């Protein structure tokens, strides 16, 4: 659980033409941080990275919601032993 959230107010003062590059940069930094955390967690299962991300993006969701998604993703498929995330959410 996050104890506090820091909001970057510097974004508010920028013009509409300068915001897209800043937003792109911020998104890339955020994704880099998440994947660094996933690497540090030692994830090896092909579904684990998505589970890692979804649990951080949606911590308020009930466990049955996660179980349904990851049960389908880890289930058998014609492509191999793991159906994958697209099969689970698609």
Secondary structure, 3 states (H helix, E strand, C coil): CCCCCCCCHHHHHCCHHHHHHHHHHHHHHHHHHHHHHHHHCCCCCCCHHHHHHHHHHCCCCCHHHHHHHHHHHHCCECCECCCCHHHHHC
